[in-house]
Amino acid sequence: MEWMTSSFLRSDIDFDSLVPAFNRGNPFRHVIIDNFFHEDVAQRLAEEFPAFDGPAWSVYHNPIEIKKALNHWDRFPKTTYAAFSFLNSKEFVAEMAKLANLPLSADPGLHGGGWHAHAQGGKLNAHLDYSIHPKLGKERILNLIIYITPDWKEEWNGALGLWKDDSGAPGELVRRIPNLFNRAVIFDTSQKSWHGLPDPVESPKEKVRNSMAVYYLCEPRKEASDRGRALFAPHGAQANDPEVLELIRKRSQVTTSGSVYRTGEEQS
């Protein structure tokens, strides 16, 4: 992996050595890698993020998720384009496959991935990601998220929450992973992996929780769910709100999801 680390990653990241920690992850397999990109690369990636109030974003704004996203390759600036290309390369996918212990492939269309942004008031209820890619027909196995906002403060929230599964719903919130700059989180999204933002973002208006997301797929296993869209859980009093429950139902269906939760073309 020498050619890759020399351009993007710090030289001492060894995916073989990360396997034990990944497998011990609780409540589902995961691992954290700090200082993921070379510092100068991470800084350039941060500088290339578009303004939150710009016109390019797809907008998600509803009771279960408030965020913006963009996955169009032609809109990525030079360093961002190169970084996503690197994260989708055969060589890097082979490193990710060591964690999954499965043959993996990338999703060159970045379905549900790309740039994600949560500003003040941003939220993301606990959810399970789509299981079967609606176009490739492959099973989603690993999520890679890299946080790209310098000088983020934990009191602004924005941490990634990991919940234990409780009979098909999120149970105990087992871990909060602060979204520190240039931190990567890799997790198995096929293990009833409830994740999201435990609390709304409370950052100053000029600070946005920016991240990059890439997903890795395999041929569907016998035990794979057939879920084609994300399945969200109600938060708190939403459990007794019929409108929110209907939104969640429609959001989870391939045929109805696009009409109820977002503007633009991004879907996950």
N, C-alpha and C positions, 0 to 999 in steps of 0.2 A: 504493500500500500504506500510505498515511498513516494511515488509520483503525486499521490493525492495529498498526503500530509504536507508535502513541500509547498503546495499551492493554497490549501484551505485549512486543514486540521493541524492542531499542534502535534508534534512528532511522537509524544509518549502515549497517545491513545491506542490501547491494545484491546481489540474487541474480544479476543480469546480470554483475556484475563477478566473481562466484565461479565462473562457468562454466569459464574456462581452468584454474584450479587444480583444479577437480573433474575435468576431463578428463585432467589430468596425473597423477592419483592412481595410486599403485603399491602393491600389485599389481593393484588394480582401481580404478575411478573412485571417488573419495571427497573430502570436504572437511571441515574442522573449523571451527566457528564458536564462539569463546569469548565469554562474557558474552552468551549468546543471548537470554535473557529480561531485561527490566528487573530490576535487583537486588531490588527489593521484591517483584516477582512471584515470582522464584526462591526467595526466602526463605519466602514464604507456601506455595509448593508443597512445599518441604522440610518445613515444619511440618505439612502435611496428610497426609503419608505415614502409614499406619497402623503400629502396633507390629508388629515382625516376628513376635512370638509370638501375635498376634491370631488370631481364628477365621475371618476373611473370606478368607484367601488360598487359592489353589490351590497344592498342594505338589508339586514335582518333586524326587524324591530317589532317585537310582539311580547306577550307576557313571559315567554320561556327563554328568549334569547334576544339580546341587543348587541349587535356587533356589525362590522363591515368585513368584506372579504374580496379577494381578487385573485384569479388563477389564470389570467390570460398571458401566455408567454410573450406576446408582442408588446406588452406594456411593462415588462420587467426591464429595468436599466441593466447596464453591462455586468456589474458584479453580481447582482441578484440573479440574472439569467445564468451566469456561469455557476453560481452556487447551487441553484436548483438542478442544473445539468449534472453537476458533480454528484449530488445526492441521489440522482436517478441512474447513475452510471452502473454498468455491470460490476465493476470492481467494488464500488461501495455497497451495492446490494448484496454482494457475496459476504461482506463483513456483517451486514445486518442479519443475514441468514444464519450466521454462527449463533446469534442470540436466540433466534426463533427455533433453531434446530430443524428447519424446514427449508426446502428450495423456494426461494422468493423471487418475485419480479417487481419492477417498479410500475407506477401508473404514470406514463408520460403526459396524460391529460390533467394530472393534478386534481382529480375529481374530489371536491370537498377540501382540497389543500390549498397551497399557495400562501399568500399574505393574509393574515387575520389581524384585526384591530378592534380593541375595546377601549372606548374613551370613558370619561366620567359618566357613571350610571350604567355602564356596560354590564351585561349579565349573561350567564349561560347555565341553565338548570342542569343538574345531573342527568346524564344520558348515556345510552349505548350507541356506538357508531353503527353506520350501515355495515352489514355483514357481507353481502354479495354485491360486487360492483355491477351497477345496472347495465353497463355496456360491455365490459370485459368478461363478466360472468365468473370472476375469480373472488376468492374469499379474502377479506381484509384481515391481516394478522398483526402488523406492527404499526404504531404511530410514532413518528419522530417530530417533536416540537422544539424549536429553538427560539428563545426569547431575545428580542432585539431592541429593547428600550434601555438606554444607558441611565444610570442613576435612579432606578426605580426604588421606591421606599415601600417596605412591607406594610406600613400602616395604610397605604392606599388600596389594600386588598389586591386581587389579581392572582393570588396563588392558585395552583391547580389542585383541586380536591380529588381524592381517590376514595370511593365508598365501597364497603363490603356489600355483596349481593345478599338480599334477604327475601327469598321466595319470589324472585323476579322483580324486585324493587330495590332502590338504594337503601341500605341499612346504616350501619355505623360509618361515620366519616373517619377513616383510619389515618389518612395522611393529608397534610397540606404542603405542597411544594412551592416555595416562593419563586416568582418569575424573575430571577436575577438575570442581569444582562449577560448574554452569551452563554447561558445555561441551556443544555439540551436535556430533554426527557424522552426516553424511549419506553414504550409500554406495549404489552400484549393486549390488543383490543378484542380478543376472541374469548376471554375468560369471564363473561358477564362483568365486563370492565366498566363500571359506572364511574364517570368522571365529569368534571365541569368546574365552574367557579362557585365556591361555597357562599360568597358574599358579593354584592354589587361593587363595581370599581368605584373608588372614592378619590381618584387622583385629581390634581388641578386640571383645569380645562386644557392647558397647553401640553400635558403629559398623557400619552396614549400607550396602552399596553399592546405593543406590537409583537407579532410572532410569525415564524415561518413554519409551515406544516407539510410533511411528506408522508405518504402511506405506502406500505409494502404488502404485496398480495401473494397468494399461493393458489394452487388448484383446490377447489372446494373439498373439504374433508367430510366424511360421513356425518360427523357430529355438528357440522356448520349450521347455523341459523340461516333461514332464507330471507332475512330482513334486508330490504333494499334501500331503506332510509333510516336516519337516526331515530331512536325511540327515547323520548324525553320523559322525565318524571315530574309531577307537580311538586312545587316547593311550598311547604307550610300550608296556609289556608287555601292554596290553589287546589288541594285535594278535594275540596267541597265546591269547587266552582265549575259548573257544567260547561261553560264556554271555554275554559282553559282545557278541560278534559277532551272536548271535541276538537280543539286546536291540536292537541297532542296526537289524537287519533288520526286526523288528516295529515299532520306533519310526518307521520310514520309510514305513510303509504306513497309508493312511487307515483301513482296516478293523480293524487290530490295534493302532494306536498308543496309544489310550486305555487299554488294559488292562495296559500294561507299565511305565509310567513316571511316573504322577502320580496324585494324588487331586484331586477338585474338577472343575471344568468347563472350565478354560482349556486350550486346545490351540494348538500352533504347528507 
